[in-house]
Amino acid sequence: MSEEELEQEFVEITDEDGNATKCAIYDVIDFEERTYALLAPVDEENEEDAELIVMEYVEEGEEGYFQSIDDEERFNKVCDYIQSLAEEDEEEEE
C-alpha cells in the first residue's frame, strides 16, 4: 500500500477492550526507518476535541496493518518528532 493510498482511506481500530473506532488517516510519517500513521476518530461527537491516535503501520508481504506502539520510549520519540513537524509547519505559516 502506497503512502498516497494510506492518506485516502478510513480504517477501523480496536482497543484492548474490543471497542472499534472508525478513523480517517490524517497523516503518514516515516521516522527511524518505520512508518507511523496519525489517525483521527470520525465517530466522535466532539470532533474538535478528539485527539489524534498514533499507530505504527506494518507491512508483511502484500498485507499491511496498524499496531499500537508498546515501547513507551519509542512512542515518546515518535510524538516528539510529530510535535517538531507541527511546530515547523506553524513557523512556515507565519
SVG drawing of the C-alpha trace seen along z (x, -y; Angstrom):
<svg xmlns="http://www.w3.org/2000/svg" viewBox="-22 -35 38 47">
<polyline fill="none" stroke="black" stroke-width="0.4" points="0.0,0.0 1.5,-3.3 1.6,-6.4 -0.8,-8.1 -3.3,-5.2 -3.0,-5.3 -3.8,-9.0 -7.2,-8.5 -8.6,-5.6 -10.5,-5.0 -9.5,-2.3 -11.2,-0.7 -9.1,-0.1 -10.0,2.0 -8.8,1.2 -7.8,3.9 -11.5,3.9 -12.7,4.8 -14.3,1.4 -14.0,0.5 -13.3,-3.1 -13.5,-4.3 -10.7,-6.6 -9.5,-8.7 -5.9,-8.6 -4.8,-12.1 -1.1,-11.8 1.6,-9.2 5.1,-9.8 8.4,-7.9 10.6,-8.1 13.7,-6.0 13.0,-3.5 9.4,-2.8 6.1,-4.2 3.6,-5.8 0.1,-7.0 -1.9,-9.7 -5.5,-8.6 -8.4,-10.9 -11.5,-9.3 -14.5,-10.1 -17.3,-8.8 -16.6,-11.4 -19.4,-13.7 -16.9,-16.4 -14.6,-16.1 -12.9,-19.4 -11.7,-17.9 -10.8,-14.5 -7.2,-13.6 -5.2,-12.0 -4.1,-8.4 -0.5,-7.4 0.0,-3.9 2.7,-2.1 2.0,-0.8 3.5,2.6 3.7,4.4 4.1,8.1 4.2,9.2 1.1,7.9 -0.7,7.2 -0.5,4.1 -1.9,3.4 -1.8,0.9 -0.4,1.8 0.0,-0.2 3.4,-1.3 4.0,0.7 7.5,-0.7 6.9,-3.9 10.3,-5.4 9.8,-4.8 6.2,-6.2 7.5,-9.4 10.3,-9.8 7.7,-9.5 5.3,-12.0 8.2,-14.4 9.1,-14.1 5.5,-14.7 5.3,-17.8 8.5,-19.2 7.0,-18.8 3.8,-20.6 6.0,-23.4 7.9,-23.7 4.6,-24.0 3.4,-26.7 6.6,-28.7 6.4,-28.4 2.8,-29.7 3.8,-32.9"/>
</svg>
